[in-house]
């Protein structure tokens, strides 16, 4: 799209300038001119007073925790719930939120602010020839610009790189454009200018996006330019680390003052020799509460899923992999409320039918879900297969007029496959035509009886 939008933007500005000419004395800034940084960075003398703490200091919050004021929650346990031989490392992590004022319901989301690993921080500082313990204050270049809310003042370089700069993200085109201004090496500058041009977008995609090359790895590839980056441009060059969202996998009724999440550690191969790792999941998986007081900045947001208030409402939950997390919370809630299914019932507590990938077969929830353990099977059994296997029961629940259907898990092909399986149930068991089945499913969505929460 960049190759197309560039000439279009040039034509757009020509039209705008023809309609609204610049005021006398003003000129168009040449693309060859390097704009000033958003902030100026002022180093402090080594003997100046030290700041009183950072993001991870456990303090009593004055209000309900939020993005600007997260709660430093203690990690209580970090347990792998898949077998060591299983291809996927899935963790059940528990946080202590005592005294935070945090409340939540099944379907809500916990936001976690991750950080870069010490090895990457050290490499970054070495590449840019920065002293990690050097302290500084930021001052906005323009008076109207506010300071970054999540950075303490004063701040150390180590804290800036660890908690703020997303050095593991895939750099954007604007990164290469700004980087080209600092280059003192002709070959590196030419390559950076090519990557930031409209004509070089296919090559940039092959270099960066396809192999998921990180900002830190890119800086390694341009060593002459990297060591010439002025520190005050770091906040213009590299975006801040964004918080990650996790479905809460526990109920406050079952576990007061605790938040549990089910997290799959992101790890995959590309053509680069080093495997790609998810920033947040790798960091969380590395935390060991047995090694001391380990804390994580977090806060809670309302989720998109809302479960029926009436515990007798039948519920069909479709959750492959870690998609079971919000359902684990909902089932814990029903169990804590004292709901129990009849003995040998094909449904779980309070009329629950679970169709998650790799969970124990339908009818085994009493011990399994009540204890809230997780067990994944090795064989490839997909949720759409489970829907078709249980099509009569699914139809009975849907045709009752009160059942709610919930879907959670990775986006990709799964949601479409589930929709197709549900439509086939409506056709095979309910006698609906393909168009009627499609409309019936759409009607369930409109009435909030079919809710989904998927992520990429």
C-alpha positions in Angstrom: 0.0 0.0 0.0 2.9 2.4 0.7 4.0 2.3 -3.0 0.5 3.5 -4.0 -0.2 5.9 -1.2 3.0 8.0 -1.6 2.2 9.5 -5.1 -1.4 9.9 -4.0 -0.3 11.9 -0.9 1.9 14.2 -3.1 -1.0 14.9 -5.4 -3.3 15.5 -2.3 -0.9 18.1 -0.8 -0.7 19.8 -4.2 -4.5 20.1 -4.3 -4.6 21.3 -0.7 -1.9 23.9 -1.2 -3.7 25.2 -4.3 -6.9 25.7 -2.2 -5.2 26.9 1.0 -1.9 28.6 0.2 0.7 28.9 2.9 0.8 32.2 4.8 3.6 34.5 3.6 6.9 33.7 5.3 6.1 29.9 5.7 7.7 27.3 3.4 7.2 23.6 2.9 9.8 21.7 5.0 12.1 19.7 2.7 12.2 15.9 3.2 16.0 16.3 3.5 15.6 18.3 6.7 15.7 16.3 10.0 13.0 17.5 12.3 13.8 18.2 15.9 13.2 15.5 18.5 10.0 15.5 20.5 12.0 15.7 23.8 15.5 16.9 24.7 17.4 14.6 27.1 19.5 16.2 29.9 21.9 14.0 31.7 22.2 14.5 35.5 25.4 14.7 37.4 26.4 11.4 39.0 26.1 12.8 42.5 22.6 14.2 42.1 19.7 12.6 44.2 18.3 9.3 43.0 14.7 8.9 41.9 12.4 7.3 44.5 11.4 4.2 42.5 10.0 2.9 39.3 7.1 1.0 37.8 7.5 -2.1 39.9 7.7 -0.7 43.4 4.8 -2.2 45.4 2.8 0.8 46.6 -0.7 1.1 47.9 -2.7 2.6 45.0 -4.8 5.7 45.5 -7.4 4.7 43.0 -8.4 1.6 41.0 -5.4 0.6 39.0 -5.3 1.7 35.3 -2.7 2.0 32.5 -1.1 5.1 33.9 -1.2 3.7 37.5 -0.8 -0.1 37.3 -0.8 -2.3 40.4 2.5 -4.1 41.1 1.0 -7.6 41.7 3.1 -10.3 43.2 3.5 -13.5 41.2 2.3 -16.4 43.4 2.8 -19.3 41.1 4.0 -20.0 37.6 3.1 -23.6 36.6 3.5 -25.3 33.2 0.3 -27.2 32.6 1.3 -29.0 29.4 3.6 -32.0 29.4 7.3 -31.3 28.8 6.9 -33.4 25.6 4.0 -31.2 24.3 4.9 -28.8 21.5 3.2 -25.9 23.3 4.4 -24.5 26.6 1.2 -23.3 28.4 1.4 -21.6 31.8 -1.1 -21.2 34.6 0.2 -18.0 36.3 -1.4 -16.6 39.5 -1.0 -13.0 40.8 -1.8 -11.7 44.2 -3.9 -8.5 43.9 -4.6 -8.0 47.7 -5.2 -4.4 48.5 -5.4 -3.3 44.9 -9.1 -2.6 44.9 -9.4 -4.6 41.7 -12.7 -6.4 41.0 -13.7 -8.4 38.0 -16.2 -10.9 36.6 -15.9 -13.9 34.3 -15.1 -12.6 30.8 -13.0 -9.7 32.0 -9.4 -9.0 30.8 -6.2 -8.4 32.7 -3.8 -6.0 31.1 -0.1 -6.7 31.7 2.8 -4.2 31.1 5.8 -6.4 29.9 9.5 -5.5 29.9 12.5 -6.4 27.8 14.9 -9.0 29.1 18.2 -7.9 30.7 20.3 -9.5 27.9 18.6 -7.4 25.2 18.8 -4.3 27.3 22.5 -4.8 27.7 23.0 -5.4 24.0 21.1 -2.3 23.1 23.1 -0.1 25.4 26.4 -1.6 24.0 25.3 -1.0 20.4 24.4 2.7 21.1 27.3 3.2 23.5 25.0 4.2 26.3 25.7 3.9 30.0 22.7 2.0 31.4 23.1 3.6 34.9 23.3 7.2 33.6 20.3 9.3 34.8 18.5 11.9 32.8 15.4 14.1 32.7 13.3 14.8 29.6 12.1 18.2 28.5 9.5 18.7 25.7 10.8 20.5 22.6 7.4 22.1 22.2 5.7 23.6 25.3 2.4 21.9 24.3 3.9 18.4 24.3 3.3 16.4 27.5 5.9 14.2 29.0 5.6 10.4 28.7 3.3 9.4 31.5 4.9 6.0 32.3 8.5 7.3 32.6 9.7 8.5 36.0 11.6 11.8 36.2 14.5 11.5 36.6 15.0 8.2 34.9 18.0 5.9 34.1 18.8 4.7 30.6 18.4 1.1 31.9 14.8 1.8 33.0 14.0 3.6 29.8 15.1 0.6 27.7 13.8 -2.1 30.0 10.3 -0.7 30.7 9.6 1.7 27.8 11.3 1.2 24.4 9.9 -1.7 22.4 13.2 -3.0 21.0 11.7 -6.4 20.2 9.0 -5.1 17.9 9.3 -5.3 14.1 10.3 -1.7 12.9 8.1 0.3 10.7 9.0 2.2 7.6 9.3 5.5 9.6 12.0 3.9 11.7 14.3 3.5 8.6 13.5 7.0 7.4 14.5 8.6 10.7 17.5 6.3 11.0 18.8 7.4 7.6 19.3 11.0 8.9 21.9 9.8 11.5 23.9 7.6 9.1 27.5 8.5 8.6 28.1 5.4 6.4 27.2 5.8 2.7 26.3 2.2 2.1 24.1 2.0 5.2 22.5 5.4 4.4 21.6 4.3 0.9 20.0 1.0 2.2 18.0 2.9 4.8 16.8 5.4 2.3 15.8 2.5 0.0 13.8 0.9 2.8 12.0 4.2 3.5 11.2 4.9 -0.1 7.9 3.8 -1.9 10.0 1.7 -4.4 11.7 -0.2 -1.6 8.6 -1.5 0.3 8.7 -5.0 -1.2 12.3 -5.4 -0.2 11.6 -3.9 3.3 8.8 -6.4 3.7 11.2 -9.3 2.8 13.9 -8.0 5.2 11.7 -7.1 8.1 8.1 -8.2 8.2 8.3 -11.7 6.6 11.1 -13.0 9.0 9.8 -10.8 11.9 13.1 -9.1 12.4 13.2 -7.1 15.6 14.3 -3.5 16.1 17.4 -4.7 18.1 18.4 -7.1 15.3 18.0 -4.3 12.7 20.3 -2.0 14.7 22.9 -4.8 14.7 22.7 -4.8 10.8 23.5 -1.0 10.7 26.3 -0.7 13.2 27.8 2.6 11.9 24.5 4.3 12.0 23.4 2.8 15.3 26.3 4.2 17.3 25.6 7.6 15.8 22.0 7.8 17.1 21.5 10.8 19.4 19.9 9.6 22.6 17.2 12.3 22.5 15.8 10.7 19.4 15.2 7.3 21.0 11.6 8.1 21.9 10.9 9.3 18.3 12.7 6.3 16.8 11.3 3.4 18.9 7.6 3.0 20.0 6.8 2.4 23.7 6.1 -1.2 24.9 2.3 -1.7 24.7 0.4 -3.7 27.3 -0.8 -7.2 26.5 -4.3 -8.4 27.2 -5.1 -11.8 28.8 -8.5 -13.3 29.5 -8.8 -13.8 33.2 -9.0 -17.6 33.9 -10.3 -17.5 37.5 -13.3 -16.3 39.5 -13.1 -13.9 42.4 -15.7 -16.1 44.2 -13.3 -19.1 44.0 -10.0 -17.2 44.5 -10.5 -13.9 46.3 -7.6 -11.4 45.8 -6.1 -13.6 43.1 -6.0 -13.3 39.3 -5.0 -16.4 37.2 -4.2 -16.4 33.5 -3.6 -19.3 31.0 -0.8 -18.2 28.7 0.8 -20.0 25.7 4.5 -19.0 25.4 4.9 -17.6 21.9 7.8 -19.3 20.1 8.2 -19.9 16.4 10.8 -20.2 13.6 11.4 -18.0 10.6 14.3 -18.0 8.1 16.4 -16.2 10.7 18.6 -18.6 12.8 17.3 -17.3 16.1 13.7 -18.4 17.0 11.1 -15.6 17.4 9.8 -15.2 20.9 6.9 -13.2 22.2 8.0 -10.3 24.4 5.4 -10.6 27.2 4.9 -14.4 27.2 8.7 -15.1 27.3 9.1 -12.6 30.1 6.2 -13.9 32.2 7.3 -17.5 31.7 10.8 -16.6 33.0 9.5 -15.3 36.3 10.1 -17.6 39.3 8.3 -16.7 42.5 10.5 -19.1 44.4 13.5 -16.8 43.8 12.0 -13.8 45.7 9.4 -11.1 45.5 8.5 -11.0 41.8 6.1 -8.3 40.7 4.2 -7.5 37.5 2.4 -4.2 36.6 -1.2 -4.9 35.8 -4.8 -3.6 35.8 -8.2 -5.0 34.7 -10.5 -4.0 31.9 -14.1 -5.1 31.2 -14.1 -7.9 28.6 -16.3 -8.3 25.6 -17.9 -11.5 26.9 -20.9 -11.3 29.2 -22.1 -14.5 30.7 -25.8 -15.0 31.7 -26.8 -13.8 35.2 -29.1 -16.7 35.6 -27.0 -19.8 36.5 -29.7 -22.1 35.0 -29.2 -20.7 31.5 -27.6 -23.4 29.2 -24.2 -22.4 27.9 -22.1 -23.9 25.1 -18.5 -22.9 25.4 -16.1 -23.4 22.5 -12.5 -22.7 23.4 -9.5 -24.3 21.7 -6.2 -24.0 23.4 -5.9 -21.0 25.8 -9.4 -20.0 24.6 -10.6 -22.0 27.6 -9.4 -19.2 29.9 -12.7 -17.1 30.2 -14.7 -20.4 30.4 -12.5 -21.6 33.2 -13.4 -18.4 35.1 -17.1 -18.8 34.3 -17.2 -22.4 35.4 -15.3 -21.7 38.6 -17.9 -19.0 39.3 -20.8 -21.5 38.8 -19.1 -24.1 40.9 -18.4 -21.5 43.6 -22.1 -20.6 43.5 -22.9 -24.2 44.3 -24.2 -25.3 40.9 -23.8 -29.0 40.2 -24.7 -31.2 37.3 -26.7 -34.4 37.8 -24.4 -37.5 38.1 -23.3 -38.9 34.7 -24.9 -35.9 33.0 -23.4 -35.0 29.5 -23.5 -31.4 30.7 -21.3 -29.7 33.3 -22.4 -27.5 36.2 -25.5 -25.5 35.6 -26.2 -26.7 32.1 -22.7 -26.2 30.6 -21.5 -28.0 27.5 -17.8 -27.5 26.9 -16.3 -28.1 23.4 -12.7 -27.1 23.9 -9.8 -28.6 22.0 -7.9 -31.2 24.0 -10.0 -31.0 27.2 -11.4 -34.1 28.8 -14.4 -35.6 27.0 -17.9 -34.1 27.6 -19.2 -35.3 31.0 -16.0 -35.3 33.0 -16.2 -31.8 34.4 -17.2 -32.5 37.9 -13.8 -33.4 39.2 -11.8 -31.8 36.4 -13.3 -28.4 36.1 -14.0 -28.1 39.8 -10.3 -28.5 40.5 -9.6 -26.3 37.4 -6.6 -28.1 36.0 -5.7 -28.1 32.4 -4.8 -31.1 30.2 -4.1 -31.0 26.5 -4.2 -34.0 24.2 -1.5 -34.7 21.6 -3.9 -35.8 18.8 -5.4 -33.2 16.5 -9.0 -33.0 17.5 -10.6 -29.7 16.5 -13.5 -27.9 18.1 -15.6 -28.1 14.9 -15.3 -32.0 15.1 -16.6 -31.8 18.7 -19.6 -29.7 17.6 -20.5 -32.2 14.9 -20.0 -35.1 17.2 -22.4 -33.5 19.7 -24.8 -32.1 17.1 -28.0 -33.5 18.6 -27.2 -32.0 22.0 -26.1 -28.7 20.5 -29.3 -28.5 18.5 -31.4 -29.3 21.6 -29.7 -26.5 23.5 -30.0 -24.0 20.6 -33.6 -24.8 19.8 -34.6 -24.4 23.5 -34.5 -20.6 22.8 -32.4 -19.8 25.9 -28.9 -21.4 25.3 -25.9 -19.0 24.9 -22.9 -19.9 22.7 -19.4 -18.5 23.4 -16.3 -18.8 21.3 -12.8 -17.9 22.3 -9.4 -18.6 20.8 -7.0 -17.6 18.0 -8.5 -15.9 15.0 -7.1 -17.4 11.7 -9.4 -20.2 10.3 -11.0 -21.3 13.6 -13.9 -18.9 13.9 -15.0 -19.6 10.3 -14.7 -23.3 10.8 -16.8 -23.1 14.0 -19.5 -21.0 12.3 -19.6 -23.6 9.4 -20.0 -26.5 12.0 -22.8 -24.7 13.8 -24.6 -24.0 10.5 -24.3 -27.7 9.6 -25.9 -28.6 13.0 -28.8 -26.2 12.2 -29.2 -27.8 8.8 -28.8 -31.5 9.8 -30.7 -31.5 13.1 -33.0 -28.5 12.6 -33.8 -29.0 8.9 -32.9 -25.4 8.1 -31.7 -24.4 4.6 -28.1 -23.1 4.2 -29.4 -19.5 4.0 -31.8 -20.0 7.0 -28.9 -21.5 9.1 -26.7 -18.5 8.3 -29.4 -16.0 9.2 -30.2 -18.0 12.4 -26.6 -17.7 13.5 -26.5 -14.0 12.6 -29.7 -13.5 14.7 -28.0 -15.2 17.7 -25.1 -12.8 17.4 -27.5 -9.8 17.2 -29.3 -10.9 20.3 -25.9 -11.5 22.2 -26.7 -15.2 22.5 -23.6 -15.9 20.3 -20.5 -14.0 21.5 -16.9 -14.5 20.4 -13.5 -13.2 21.5 -10.7 -14.0 19.2 -7.1 -12.7 18.8 -4.3 -12.9 16.3 
